[in-house]
């Protein structure tokens, strides 16, 4: 995962006090996958349902998640 693209998402997860296990359970992936995302070893590959679950977990809309993960140059 590109570090610069993941920073806002990871910051939000930490802000909410979520563990890798909590994120993994909420979106239906293995805890090891979340660990790899947070350590920039892999890009997340999520289904639409998993994206929706992540948005619910973060308290964000899909648009907010997209902007946090892939910010425009103006941000």
Secondary structure, 3 states (H helix, E strand, C coil): CCHHHHHHHHHHHHHCCCCHHHHHHHHCCCHHHHHHHHCCCCCCCCCHHHHHHHHHHHCCCHHHHHHHHCCCCCC
